[in-house]
Amino acid sequence: MTRIMLYNHSGCENRGCEAIVRSTAAMFAQAGASVALTSRQPAYDRALHLHDVERIVPMTIAPYSVRRIINSVGFRMGMARESEVARRYAPCIALGRKSGVCLSVGGDTYCYGYQEHMAVINGRLRRAGKPLVLWGCSVEPSLLEGACLRDLQAYDLIVARESISAEAMRAAGLPVRTWCDPAFTLGREDLPLPSGWKEGGTVGLNVSPLVLDRARDSAAALDAFVGLVKHILSTSDHAIALIPHVTWPHDDDVEALTRIKERFADEPRVFLLPGTLNALQLKGYIARLCALITARTHASIAGYSSCVPTLVIGYSVKARGIARDLFGKEEGHLIPVQELEDARQLIQAYDAMVGRAAQERAFLQEQVPAYTAGQKETVDAILSLVKQD
């Protein structure tokens, strides 16, 4: 049985990361492989009982362990930087050396520049003769140079989730194939609807601290979302579900959404879903919306794959690329957060989306199966990299 290691996973408090791990593990398990995961949040992830993941190990040695202290002292006494990083990520490297193929599942990793730890991990696994795959990724084209490009050249195969990244990496001479983000294949779990929910008439809203920070004026961007909520309440009888998709302490959607809910403290039609829901449960709620406005790309993927009309407030190449590949254009489906200045932009885009909602649902029902086709071929291409003893 082929052993697959999923690595560079930041933890399931980011439900997008969770969605990638769940869907990826399912498709490789279906192909007869065993899947192990290295995680920066191993205890949290184990508590989720991730189906098809047979083993979860820490990606790094424990922060305050004896090994970590010895490693830090060694570095201060002259240990080479590469050795210090390799020792810090020893659990990941050790598991990778026992695996048939290693998949880096941090799809956004190369949107933010050179990642020293990835270069070290990849270098050690490469020297051990292990096939490396960068899985379901987006890459900022402007970063395809220097050390970042050299690290990307370590991969035997790169599976890009959208065409903007794929075209840029092919132009840089990298071994790329294109397939959708694996989270498009994620299943769902339908929990009972909360009391404020209106069947067929609930709009979902996701706002993240990250997207507010990327706006020209964070306070003005938050006010724009508040203005959109006021517009929906005054022009319809819809309810509005505030949907957190990432709950990391340093990047918590609950915090941003609570600031919106506080503006509507006495309005039962505006309610906040719990931050404890997993990716399957969140998709279950998103699938029953009449429309979705979201800052998190993986919330949009839950919407698209459930054929829910979706408007993305984005900043990243992945959001742009996915919208372009699905619809043939970004206009009308994505508002760059850098351009978000007041509620009028959101209201106009929302009203336009509502006006075409029936057509967009019908389009997605036809388009999504074709867009997600190719899973078996992609999995087979990865398993073909496994070296036979």
C-alpha positions in Angstrom: 0.0 0.0 0.0 1.3 3.4 -1.0 1.9 5.8 1.9 1.1 9.4 1.4 2.3 12.2 3.7 0.4 15.4 3.7 2.7 18.2 5.1 2.8 21.9 5.4 -0.7 21.9 7.0 -1.3 24.8 9.3 -4.2 23.3 11.3 -7.9 22.9 11.0 -8.9 26.1 12.8 -8.6 27.3 9.3 -11.6 25.5 7.8 -10.1 25.9 4.3 -7.0 23.9 5.4 -9.4 21.3 6.9 -11.4 21.1 3.7 -8.2 20.5 1.7 -7.0 17.8 4.1 -10.4 16.0 4.3 -11.0 16.0 0.5 -7.4 15.0 -0.3 -7.3 12.2 2.2 -10.7 10.9 0.8 -9.5 10.7 -2.8 -6.2 9.0 -2.0 -7.9 6.5 0.4 -10.4 5.8 -2.4 -7.3 5.0 -4.6 -6.1 2.5 -2.0 -3.4 4.6 -0.4 -2.8 5.3 3.3 -2.7 8.9 4.4 -0.7 10.5 7.2 -0.8 14.2 8.1 1.8 16.5 9.7 0.1 19.4 11.4 0.9 22.6 13.3 -2.2 21.9 15.4 -2.0 18.1 15.9 -4.1 17.9 19.1 -6.9 20.1 17.6 -6.9 18.1 14.4 -7.0 14.7 16.2 -10.1 15.9 18.0 -11.9 16.4 14.7 -11.6 12.7 13.9 -10.6 13.4 10.3 -11.9 10.6 8.1 -9.4 8.8 5.9 -6.4 10.3 7.8 -4.8 7.3 9.5 -2.2 9.2 11.5 -1.5 12.8 12.6 1.9 13.8 13.9 3.3 17.3 14.8 5.0 19.1 12.0 7.6 20.5 14.4 9.2 19.5 17.7 7.3 20.9 20.7 8.0 24.6 21.3 9.2 24.2 24.9 10.5 20.7 24.8 14.0 19.7 25.8 14.8 19.0 22.1 13.7 22.5 21.1 15.9 24.0 23.9 18.9 21.9 22.9 18.3 22.9 19.2 18.2 26.6 20.1 21.3 26.4 22.2 23.1 24.6 19.4 22.1 27.3 16.9 23.5 30.0 19.2 26.7 28.0 19.5 27.3 27.9 15.8 25.0 25.2 14.4 24.3 25.8 10.7 20.9 27.5 10.1 19.8 24.7 7.7 20.5 22.1 10.4 18.6 24.1 13.0 15.6 24.3 10.8 15.8 20.6 9.9 15.9 19.6 13.5 13.0 21.8 14.3 10.9 20.1 11.6 12.3 16.6 12.4 8.9 14.9 12.8 7.8 16.0 9.3 11.1 15.0 7.7 11.1 11.6 9.5 7.6 10.8 8.4 8.4 11.9 4.8 11.3 9.6 4.6 9.0 6.6 5.4 6.4 7.7 2.8 6.0 6.8 -0.9 5.1 10.4 -1.9 4.9 13.7 0.0 2.2 16.2 -0.8 2.6 19.8 0.4 -1.0 20.9 1.1 -0.4 24.5 2.1 -2.0 25.9 -1.0 -1.2 29.5 -0.3 2.4 29.0 0.9 4.0 30.5 -2.2 1.7 33.5 -2.3 3.8 35.1 0.4 7.4 34.8 -0.8 10.3 32.5 0.0 9.6 30.0 2.8 12.8 28.9 4.4 11.3 25.9 6.3 9.8 24.5 3.1 13.1 24.8 1.3 14.9 22.9 4.1 12.2 20.2 4.4 12.0 19.7 0.6 15.8 19.6 0.4 16.1 16.8 3.0 13.2 14.8 1.4 14.7 15.3 -2.0 18.0 13.9 -0.9 16.2 10.9 0.6 14.8 10.2 -2.9 11.2 11.0 -2.1 8.8 12.3 -4.8 7.5 15.8 -3.9 4.2 17.3 -5.0 2.9 20.8 -4.4 -0.8 20.2 -4.2 -3.8 22.5 -4.9 -1.7 25.6 -4.9 -1.7 29.2 -6.0 1.5 31.1 -6.5 1.9 34.8 -6.9 3.5 35.2 -10.3 5.8 38.1 -9.2 7.5 35.7 -6.7 8.7 33.2 -9.3 12.3 34.1 -9.1 15.4 33.6 -6.9 15.2 31.4 -3.9 11.4 30.9 -4.2 11.8 29.6 -7.7 14.6 27.3 -6.7 12.5 25.8 -4.0 9.6 25.2 -6.4 12.0 23.4 -8.7 12.4 20.7 -6.1 8.9 19.4 -6.8 8.4 16.5 -9.1 4.9 17.8 -9.9 2.9 20.9 -9.1 -0.9 20.8 -9.2 -2.2 24.4 -9.6 -5.8 25.1 -8.7 -6.3 28.0 -11.1 -5.0 29.1 -14.5 -3.2 32.4 -13.5 -0.8 30.5 -11.3 -0.5 27.6 -13.7 0.4 29.8 -16.7 3.0 31.7 -14.7 4.7 28.5 -13.4 4.7 26.9 -16.8 6.4 30.0 -18.2 9.0 29.6 -15.5 9.7 26.0 -16.6 8.0 24.2 -13.7 6.2 20.8 -14.0 2.6 21.9 -13.7 -0.8 20.4 -14.3 -4.1 22.2 -13.5 -6.9 20.8 -11.4 -9.5 22.4 -9.2 -9.0 23.1 -5.5 -9.6 19.7 -3.9 -12.1 21.3 -1.5 -14.6 21.4 -4.4 -15.1 17.7 -3.8 -15.7 18.0 -0.1 -18.9 16.5 1.2 -21.2 18.2 3.7 -23.0 17.6 7.0 -26.4 19.2 7.4 -27.1 20.2 11.0 -30.5 21.6 12.2 -31.1 25.2 11.1 -30.8 27.8 13.8 -33.9 29.7 14.9 -33.1 32.8 12.9 -32.7 31.0 9.6 -35.2 31.5 6.8 -35.3 28.6 4.4 -34.8 29.8 0.9 -34.2 33.3 2.2 -30.9 33.4 4.2 -27.9 35.3 2.9 -24.4 34.3 4.2 -21.8 36.9 5.0 -18.1 36.1 5.8 -15.7 38.8 6.8 -12.1 38.2 7.8 -9.6 40.3 9.7 -7.2 39.6 6.9 -9.4 41.1 4.2 -10.0 44.2 6.4 -6.3 44.6 6.9 -5.8 44.5 3.1 -8.3 47.3 2.5 -7.2 50.8 2.0 -9.1 51.8 5.1 -10.1 49.0 7.5 -12.8 51.0 9.3 -14.3 52.1 6.0 -14.3 48.5 4.7 -16.1 47.3 7.9 -18.6 50.1 7.5 -19.2 49.0 3.9 -20.2 45.5 5.1 -22.5 47.0 7.7 -24.1 49.1 5.0 -24.7 46.0 2.9 -26.4 44.3 5.8 -28.6 47.4 6.3 -29.5 47.3 2.6 -30.5 43.6 2.7 -32.6 44.1 5.8 -34.4 47.2 4.4 -35.1 45.8 0.9 -36.0 42.2 1.7 -37.2 39.9 4.4 -34.0 37.9 4.2 -32.1 36.7 7.3 -28.3 37.1 7.4 -26.0 34.4 8.7 -22.6 35.6 9.7 -20.2 32.8 8.9 -16.8 32.4 10.5 -14.4 30.3 8.4 -11.1 30.8 10.2 -10.8 30.9 14.0 -7.0 31.1 14.6 -6.2 33.3 17.5 -4.2 35.6 15.3 -6.7 35.7 12.4 -10.2 35.1 13.8 -13.3 35.7 11.7 -15.5 35.6 14.8 -13.8 38.8 16.0 -14.6 40.6 12.7 -18.1 39.3 12.5 -18.9 40.1 16.1 -18.1 43.7 15.3 -20.8 43.6 12.6 -23.3 41.8 14.9 -22.8 44.4 17.5 -24.2 47.0 15.1 -27.4 44.8 14.9 -27.6 43.6 18.5 -31.4 43.8 18.6 -32.0 42.4 15.1 -32.9 38.7 15.2 -32.6 38.4 11.4 -28.8 38.9 11.8 -27.1 36.0 13.7 -23.7 34.5 14.1 -23.0 30.9 13.4 -20.7 29.2 16.0 -17.0 29.3 15.5 -16.8 25.6 16.5 -18.4 24.2 13.3 -16.1 22.1 11.2 -15.7 22.4 7.4 -18.3 19.8 6.6 -20.9 21.5 8.9 -20.1 24.9 7.5 -20.6 23.6 4.0 -23.9 22.2 5.1 -25.1 25.7 6.1 -23.6 27.4 3.1 -25.3 25.0 0.7 -28.7 26.0 2.1 -28.1 29.8 1.6 -29.8 31.8 -1.1 -26.7 33.8 -1.7 -23.2 34.2 -0.2 -20.8 37.2 0.2 -17.4 36.1 1.4 -13.9 37.2 2.0 -12.5 33.6 2.6 -11.8 31.8 -0.7 -12.7 28.4 0.8 -16.0 29.7 1.9 -16.6 30.7 -1.7 -15.5 27.2 -2.8 -18.2 25.8 -0.5 -20.6 28.1 -2.2 -19.6 27.5 -5.8 -19.5 23.7 -5.3 -23.0 23.8 -3.8 -24.3 26.0 -6.7 -25.0 29.0 -4.4 -24.7 32.5 -6.1 -21.5 33.8 -4.5 -19.7 37.2 -4.5 -16.1 37.2 -3.3 -14.4 40.2 -1.7 -10.9 39.1 -2.6 -7.3 40.1 -2.7 -5.4 37.0 -3.8 -4.4 35.3 -7.0 -6.4 32.2 -6.0 -9.7 34.1 -5.7 -9.1 35.9 -9.0 -8.0 32.7 -10.8 -10.9 30.5 -9.5 -13.5 33.1 -10.5 -11.9 33.5 -13.9 -11.8 29.8 -14.5 -15.4 29.1 -13.4 -17.1 32.1 -15.1 -14.6 33.2 -17.7 -14.2 36.6 -16.0 -13.7 38.1 -12.6 -16.0 41.1 -13.2 -19.3 40.7 -11.3 -18.1 37.8 -9.3 -15.2 39.4 -7.4 -14.5 42.8 -5.9 -10.8 43.4 -5.1 -10.7 44.5 -1.4 -8.1 47.1 -2.3 -10.9 48.9 -4.3 -13.5 48.6 -1.6 -14.2 52.1 -0.3 -17.9 52.3 0.6 -21.2 50.3 0.8 -22.3 51.4 -2.7 -19.9 49.0 -4.4 -21.1 46.1 -2.3 -24.7 46.9 -2.7 -24.5 47.3 -6.5 -22.6 44.0 -6.8 -25.0 42.2 -4.4 -28.1 43.5 -6.2 -26.6 42.4 -9.6 -25.9 39.0 -8.2 -29.5 38.6 -6.8 -30.8 39.7 -10.2 -29.0 36.8 -12.0 -29.3 34.3 -9.1 -31.4 31.8 -11.0 -29.1 31.9 -14.0 -26.0 31.6 -11.8 -27.4 28.5 -10.0 -28.2 26.9 -13.3 -24.8 27.7 -14.7 -23.0 26.3 -11.7 -25.1 23.1 -11.8 -23.8 22.5 -15.3 -20.3 23.9 -14.9 -19.1 22.4 -11.6 -19.1 18.8 -12.7 -17.0 19.7 -15.7 -14.8 21.9 -13.7 -14.1 19.2 -11.1 -13.6 16.4 -13.7 -10.1 14.8 -13.8 -9.8 13.7 -10.2 -8.8 10.1 -11.0 -6.2 11.3 -13.7 -4.7 13.7 -11.2 -4.4 11.1 -8.4 -3.0 8.5 -10.8 -0.4 11.0 -12.0 0.8 11.5 -8.4 0.8 7.8 -7.5 2.8 7.1 -10.6 5.7 9.1 -9.0 6.1 6.5 -6.3 9.4 4.7 -6.7 9.1 0.9 -6.8 11.5 -1.0 -4.6 
